């Protein structure tokens, strides 16, 4: 448990005109727009890699952060506070991620006599500490599951608790969030590594490694409430959301309102959310997350003391601008008696720089072509443009596509149209996965999904090509070429191998299908018998699991690499014998560096 005496239970509330945004990308741009809607000046912080980003150009003022990595920039509290003061900011908005749920950062902002656009530091501390949040939920009568009373001190203690509450268990980083620092273990053999991995990832992303243990709910849905509190005791629940489609416990797609909730279930999570936030003296935007078991049982999971990535879908179905309300509450305004009743349905698709055909491994590159969708019911919250270089230092989220309709069926139909219009070349993204998900009856019509459905049921049959967008297509595939015949624009398919040059000008080969994504021929059994396992991108080696002379099988984890704040297992693609290991734990490697060489 945290020492709450270190943190204030109050925040400074007063009118302000200049807001520093301690974040980057699409959420920084979202806050900038909210500031401008309220007539406020927005101050951006950026690294040299983001110097030409839209959020930097659209801000009223911008200051360069020294350093390149997250730890050197958006996680450096003294530097952020110093720049806020030098820039003449009167308030600080943290966005989400980074230090948005850091009571230390909130307290440092308040100590500098700046307005913190968020809840009191003590409220952040009580909710950000998952063991403390669990105790709050228990005290106000919210439904909770069995687990440790606080962080576990060792693997031995974790094993003892798991034996008492029963497997499978969930390992949760006390100060984690966004799926990072979360692992599951189905047996005593898996638990020690799950604990170690969750602790490492949480330490890397949030600076703290403590973990707790809870009984895992089997085949649950993930539902949550979008809340807003003004510090007077009034807590409004704007709408529910469903965030069940996840991989490695990180959300891929979200929608509002949550489908198929009974009035009793809705009442349970609404009342629990209001009581939890009122108990800690909350002010600002918050999300309370619950698991809905296949038996209909609800369990409180955690509360996020910040605006969420998926706040957009709630805004679309309620008409409530949640980010401007964050700013209004920070300036001393109070909430209305109620928010509008949700109308219609909205779905958000996260456009992450990740390759779904390679176990969602983070992707890098330069966006060589970008066409974003538009039209009725379509909203784009984007942080990139054509020419943007996607690196490894920050979160892989590039943009968010939000589609709204009068009902879920219409929203799904508009989503199909919007995703068909969406084109993004040069960097692998989740776009092919999103298009495929909209053809899956388990999600679109039956709604029989659970939080593991995407990984265990859907992905094994996913057939997106593993060739990265922007690279040359295999010789046996075709490429779309646009020609004009008597003024009639036609698209014809020609063998990719024939596209060499015309009149001395190279013909750009673009893979068949919108957005630079192709579907691999079903039934193809491509295998990789490479003589070495190489780093797929720049990152840090977390662990090496083999030594010279070991015999490995296809699917074995040979090493773990950390990139974009996430740990990624590197697996053997075929049976082999290890000839040599070329790296050690802690090494920083570039893409293509040999990790393990096979005999």
N, C-alpha and C positions, 0 to 999 in steps of 0.2 A: 504494500500500500504506500501511496505517496504521502509526504508530510504536508498537509493542507495549510499549515501555518506559514509555509513559504509563499503562499499565493493569496492575492486579494480576492475578496468575494464581490467586489464592485468594479465597475469600469467607469472611465471618464465619459460622460455624455454631454456634448455641447455641439452647437452648429459648427460646421467646417466648410471650407471651400476647396481645399487641395488634398487629394487622396493619393498616397503612394501604394502601388500594387506590388506586393512582394511575391510575384509569380510570373509566369511566362505563357506563351502559346495561346490557345483558344480561350482559356479561362481569363487570362489577362485582358484579352480583347473584349470578352463578355463584360468584365467589370468596367472597362473603359467606356463602353457604350452605356452602361447604367449610370455612370458618373455624368456623362454628357446629357442623358435624359433629365437629370436633376439639376443641370446647370453647374456642375462641379468640374474642377480641373483634375485631370488624371495624369499621374506621374508613373512612367514605366521604368523598370529595371531590366537590363539586358546584358547578355554576354556577347563577345565579339562574333560568335557564330550566328546570333540572332539580330545582328545590326540592321539588316534589311527587312526584318519581319514586319508584317502588317501592324501588329499591336504596338511596335515601337514607333512606326510612322504615324499612327492615328492617335497616339497619346499627345497630351499638351506639352509634355516635358519628358525627357528620358535621360537616365544615368547609367553609365557602363559599370558593370560589376567586375572587379578584378578576379581572375581565375577562370576555369573552364568547367570543372566538375560541379555536381550538385553540392558536395560538401564545401567547396570553396566559394560558392555563390549563394544559392537560395536557402542553404542550411546554416549560413554564417550569421548568427544573431547580431554580434557587435557591428559587423559591416552594414547589415540592413538598417539597423537603427541609426547609425552614423549617416548613411546616405539619406534616410528620411529627413533628418534634421538639416543636412546641407541643402537638400532640395526644397526646403521650406514647406514640407508636408505638414498637415494638421491632423491627418488620420492615416491609418494603415489598414489595408484590406489584404488578407493573406491568400485569397482564392481557396483552392483545395490542394491536398498533398503538401509536400515540403513541411513548413512549420505551421500550417493552418490549425493543427491540434496540439501545438506545443504551449503548455502553460508558461514555460520559461520565456518564450518569445512574446507572448501576450503581456506578461508582467514587465518585460524589458520595455515594450512600447509604452505602457502606462507610466512606468518610472521615468520615461523621457518626456512626460507630460503631453503625450499624443493620444488621440482617440483610437482605441482598438475596435475595429469593425468585427465584433464577435462576442462570444460570451465571456463572463468573468473568468480569470485564470483558474480560480478554485473549481468552477464548474467544469472547465476543460479537464482539469486534473482528475476529478472524480469520475468523469465519463471516459476519459482516455485511458485510464487504468482499468482494464477489463475486469479485474477482480473487484475493484471498487464499484464499477458499474453494476456488476452482478449483485453486490451487496445492496446497492440502492434499489435495484429492481425487486429483490426479495423483500426489502423493507416496505415497499409500497404495494406489494401484492401482485406484481407482474409475474407471469409464468416463466420459470427458469428450469434448467435441466441439472442433473447431478454433475459434480465436478470438484476440483480442488478449491479450497477456501481462498487461495491467493496464488502467487507465483510458486512454482516448484523449484526447489533448491538444487536438485540433481536428477540424473536419469533414474537412480534407484528410487527416489521418492515418486517420480512419475510412474514407474512400474508398479509401485505399491498402490497408488491411487487407482490406476487403470484396472488392477486386479480386483479392487473393491467395487468399482462402478460398472465394470464390464466393458469388453471390446465390442465394436470399434470405438476409438476415442479420437477427439479432435485436439490438436495442439495449437494454441492461440498465443501469439505474441501479445503481451499485456499492452504494449504501446504500438501495436501494428494497426493496419488498416488497408483498404483497397485490395484485400486478398494476400498481401505480403505478410510473411511471418505466420502463415497458416498451413498446417499439414495434418494429415490423418494417418492413423495406424490401426491396422486390423488385427494385430497380434503383438505379443511381447517382443518378438524378434524385430519388428519394424519400428517400435517406439523410440529407442535411443537415437537412431539416425533422424527420425522425424523431428524429434526435439532439437537436436543439434542443428538441423537444416533451418528450421523455423527461427531459431535464435540468431543464426548467422545472417539470414535475410533481413530480419527486423533490425539488427544492429547496423547493417549497411544502409537501410532505407530510413530508419528513424532514430538511430543513435542509442537505442536501448534494446536489450536482448531478452528480458525476462519473459517467461511463458507460463501459461496455466493449462490445465487439462480438464476437458469436459467430455461427457458421454456424447457420442455422435448420433444424431438423428438420422434414421435410414430413409432414403429417398424423399427428402423434404423439398418443398418449394421455398424460395427466398422471397418474402414479402416485407415491405417497409412502409413507414409513414413519413411524409414530408411535413415537418412541424415548423412553426415560427412562434417565438415568445418575445415579449417586450420588457421583461424584467419586473413587471408589476404583479406577476402571478398568472397573467393571461397566457395560455398556450393554445394556439389554433393548429388543427391538423388540416392541411390544405387538401391532401389526397393520399391515396395509397399507391404503391408501385409494386410491380413484380420484376424481380431481377434474377430469375431462376437460371437463365442460360449463362453458364460460366465455364471457364476452363482454368484449372489450377486455382480455383476459388477467386478468380477475377472476372468481373462481369463483362459480357460481350454485347448484350442487348437488354434493354429495359423498356417497360411499358407502364402506362397509367390510364385508368385505375387498374389495380391488380384484378385479373379475371377470376370469376368463380369463387368469390369470398361470400360466405353467408353473412346475414346481418349480425348474427351473434359473434362471428369471428371479427368482423369489422369493428364492432363495439369493443371487443376485448383489446385489440391492438391500439385503438384510439384512446381509450381510457388509460391503458398502461403507459402509453407515450406521454400523455399529459401529466400523469402523476410522477413519472420519472424526471421529467424536465422541471416541473414545479419544485420537486424535492431538492434539486441542486441549485435553485435560484437562477435558472437559465435565462439568457437573452440572446436573440438572433435566430439564425436558421439552424436546424438540427434534423437529423434523420435517426429514427429508431428502427432497428432491423430485427426481424423475427424469422424463425423457421416454422413452416407449416408442414407437419408430418403427414404421411399418407393416411394416417388414421384420423386426421383432422385436428390433432393436438398442436397448439401453438407454444413456442418457446422463445423467450427474449434472447437475442444474441449479443447485440451491442448497440451503443448510441454513438453517432458521429457528430462531433461538435463543430460543424462547418457546413458550408454549402456542398452538395454532392455533384458529381459528374452528371448524374441523371436528373438534376433539378429541372431540366428543360421540359421533360414530358409533363411534369406537374404544372409548369407555367402554361403549356399549351392547352390543357384541359380545364384550367381554372381561370385563365386570364390574369393571374396574379404574377407580377414581376417580383420574384423572390430576391433578386440581387439588389434592386432599389429598396426593398423593404429592409434588407440588412443595413444599408446606408442610413435609411430613415430612423431605424431603431437606435443606431449608434449616435445619431444626432439628437436623440431625446424624444422622438415621436412614439406614440402608443398605437397598438393595433386596433382595427375596427372590432366590432362585436363578433362578426363572423366573416369568413371568406366565401366567395361564390361556390355553389354546389358544382362539382365537376360535371362537365358535359363532353360527350364524345370520347375518343380514344386516341392515344399518342404512343408511338414507338420510337425509341432511339437506337441507332446503330453506331457503335464505336468504330471509328476508322483508325485502327492502330497499324503502325508499321511493324507488322509481324507476319510471318509466313505460316499459314495454317497447315500447309502440306508438310512442313518440317517441324511439327510439334510446337507451333506458335513461336518459333524462335524469332527474336527481334531482328528486324531488317534495317539495312542502311542503304544510302544511295542519294541520288539527286532526282527530284521530281521533274521529269522531262516533259510531261504532258498532264494537264489538269483541266477537266471539265466537270464542274459541280452541278448537280441537278437543281431544278427550280419548279415553279408552277404551284397550283393549288395544294395547300396542305403541306408544303415542304419548307423546312427551315434548315439552314446550314450554320453551324457554329464551327468555324474553321480557323486554324492557326497557320496555314501553309499556303503557298502559291507555286506556280510553275517556276522552277529554278531553286526552290528551297532544298538545302542540303540536310538530310536526316542523318544524324550521328548517333553515338552510343552514350553520350553523357547524361541524357535526360529521358523522361518518360516517353514511351513509343506512341502515345496518342497524338494523331495529326489533326483530327477533326471529328465532328459528331453530326450525323444526319438524323433529323427528327421529322417524322411524318405523322400527320394528324388527319383524322376523319371523323364523321359523325358517329361511327361505330367501328368495332375492331375489324370487321370484314373490309370496310372501305379503307381503313388505315393500311391494312395489309396489301390491298390492291394498289394503292398509291405508292407504297414502299417498293413494290415490284417495278413500277414505272420509274421511280426515282433512282433505284439501284441500276436499272438498265441504262439510264442516262449518264450515270456517274462513270467518269474515266479518269484514272490516275496511273500513269506509267512511270517507270524508273525505280520504284520501291515496292516491294511486296507488301500487300495490305490484307485486311480481313474482308475486302469486298467480295471475292469469290465465295467465301463462306457465307456471308449474309445472303447472297443471291440463292445459294443452295438451301439455306434454312427456310426460306419462304416457299419452298416446294415440299417441305416435310410436314405431313399431316399431324404428326405427334405434337408439333408446335402450332401449326396454323389453325387446325380444326379440332382435333381431339383434346389438345392441351393436357397430355399425359406426361409432360416433362418433369424432371427433377434436377437438382443441382449437379448431378453427375451424368445426366443424360447426354449432354453434348460430347463429353469425353468418351464415355463408355458405349453409348448406343449409336451416336451419329457419326463421329469422326472416323471410326474404322471403315465406313463406306464412302467417305468423302474423297472425291477424285480430282481435286484441283491439281494442275500441273505443278511440278516442283521447280520448273525453270522460272527464274525470277523475271518479272516484267522488265522489258527493255533489253533483254539479252536475245541472242539469236535463237531462232526456233530450230529444233531438230530437222534434219533433211527430209524426213518422211511426213512432215506436217505442212499445212498450207498457211498462207498469209493473205489477208485482205488487201487488195489494191483497188483504188478508186480510179475509174476511167470515165471519159465522156464520149458518147457516140451520138453524133448529130445533136449535140446540146443536152442529151439525156445522161444524167449522172448515174453510173452503175458501179456496183461493188462486185469484183470478181475474185475468185480464189485461185491462186497459182502456187505451185510447189515452192517452198521456201528456198530450196537449193538453187532455183533458177534465178532468184533475185540477186544479181551481181551488180551490174551498172547499166545505165542507159545514157548514151551520149556523154559518157564520161562522168555522169552524176550518179552517185550511189543511191539506189532506191531504199528508203528506210523500211526495214521489215518490222511490221507491227503484228503481233500474234492475233489470231482469230479471236473475236470476242471483245466486248467493250472493256475498257479499263486495263488492257494489256494482260488479261487473265484468260487462260485456255483451260479446257477440260481434257485431262488425260484420257486416252482411249480406254474404255472399260475392258477389263480382262488383261491389260498389260501387266507384266510382272517384272518391272524394272528392279534390278538389284545393284548394289554397290559393293564391288569387290576391291575397293581401293587398297593400296598397300600401306596407307597411313590414315589415321584419324586426325583431321586438322581443325583448327579453331574456325568456326563459321563467321566470326566477327571479332572485333577488338573487345577485350574484356579482361577480367581478373580470374585466375584459376583459384577456385575455392577448395577443391580437394581432388586428389588423384587416387583412384580405387584399385589400381593394378600395378604390378611390378614386372620387371623383365622375366620372361619365361612363362608367365601365366597363360593358361588356355581360356579363351573367352568365347561366348556364344552370342549370336545375333540378339540384340535387345538388352544385353548387359550394359550397365552404366559404367563407363571407364573413367570418367572425370566429370566434374561439375564446374561450370564457368558462370561468373556473374557479369551481366551486362544490362544496362538500362534499369538498374535497381532490382533486377530479378535474377534468381538462380536458375540455370538451365542445365539439365543433365545431358551429357554427350555420350551417346550409346553406340555400341558396336553394330554395324550393319550386316555383318556376316561372321561366321565362325572363324576363329583365327588363333594364332599364338603370338603373344606380345614379344617383339624383338627388343624394343627399347622404349623407355618413357622419356620424353624430351622436356618436360616441365615439372615444376614443383608447386605446391600450394603457395599462394601469394604472388605468383608471377603474373605480370601484365603481358598479354600476348596480342599480336595483331592478327587480323583475318588471314587465314592460310598457314599460320604457324603449326608445324607438326606437333601434335600432343602425344600420340602413341603411334609407333611404327610397328607393323606386323611382319612376322617372319615369312 
